[in-house]
Amino acid sequence: LQVAYPTVTAEIKLAVEPVRAAVFVDGLLLGHVAEFQGAGRGLLVAPGRRKITISLPGYQTSETVVDLVPHQVFKLTTNLVWNGVAANSTQQ
């Protein structure tokens, strides 16, 4: 399997809590927030319209759609809101 990486990229910087939340771009799981936070640790993506989803069971999912131009740095800052119910819990 060969993966073609874009020759021109845009960068998404994440400032998200909690850092264990999953990061999806255009529906593909890319990792967890902690992997993409900090100096020199942004998420490189192809320019264009991108849907960024941050999700963690028990929290409200955050969805952001951005139109990225080549070499743009976009900073996504959010704190997921606890909704009080973990996905695998049962209500009585």
Secondary structure, DSSP 8 states (H G I E B T S, - for coil): ------SS-EEEEEEEESTTSEEEETTEEEEEGGGG-STT--EEE-SEEEEEEEE-TTB--EEEEEEE-TT-EEEEEEE--B-S--TT----
